């Protein structure tokens, strides 16, 4: 039994896109085009590739069994942070949609590192993956298109706005969503609204910040750049940013966060410092992750159609790989869920605001002294 497994292992290792390309005298991208039944390959070239596949005994590989049928039923999913509930729900939706067709899904995590994202895409393409789901990619759309064409793979971009670039993509209208979230706080009397953005290299982060800025302008509120921060999409990032934000002399009366994890970090910091939410500070998050409704207080948040993002992306990919035609982009819409973490602003006197900032600053200094002991 052991020898059988070893034999299979060797066979799988032997089957690579580079070896097939070398045997056929073509580029790896051409091999991928033949595998994916693209029409822009001359018949005689396609036959050379198929002959190389037969010669290398490629049928021993699971993906190769798809070649016999004329299709490859293996997809890659590339995400920046699989530990983030938002991304894991998208992955689950993709998997649940494509697996009934007989497809397999390989998941890869980039930790939000651009070069790692590029490397993973190239590695997946070398394994003759039929298509790649790029979830909240760091790469710009033009680079995604160029790289995918060079490698001969089908890309579908998920949760990132793609315009004027011939790519299949599905995303949420974050600008409108954050205009609505900002206006909710403004309607409660808030004018000093802190904003915690995600990494601004990510399209969604920029769109959400744009929505915040548009809402301020629409209501005649002057933008205060000292209230705008860039962080990562984590609880720790929200906590650290809140610590810095509320040390200032004139802290915000409300905080709008680019995702729920950041909002949880802000909430945790304010609880620790004895600041009451929402009577002293209102908080709004984004995503409506499962725990958002169970927090104290329950979190007001922008509810995104997370599962629908994944399902739509999967449907686009299946259409893409079966027709060789780029599907039309799909734009989904979010909904503001109002819970108990927001309320009317208190008309605090300047002395009260200063006292709050001084207390928070004092608490931070005491903690820093303890940490240095």
Secondary structure, DSSP 8 states (H G I E B T S, - for coil): -HHHHHHHHHHHHH--HHHHHHHHTS-HHHHHHHHTT-SSS-HHHHHHHHHHHHHTTGGGSHHHHHHHHT---EEEEEES-TTSHHHHHHHHHHHHHHGGGT-EEEEEE-TT-HHHHHHHHHHHHHTT-SEEEEES-SS-HHHHHHHHHHHT-EEEEESS---SS--EEEEE-HHHHHHHHHHHHHHTT--SEEEEE--TTSHHHHHHHHHHHHHHHHTT----GGGEEE--SSHHHHHHHHHHHTTSTT--SEEEESSHHHHHHHHHHHHHTT--TTTT-EEEEEE--GGGGGSSS--EEEE--HHHHHHHHHHHHHHHHHH-S----EEE--EEE--SS--------HHHHHHHHHHHHHHHHHHHHHHH-
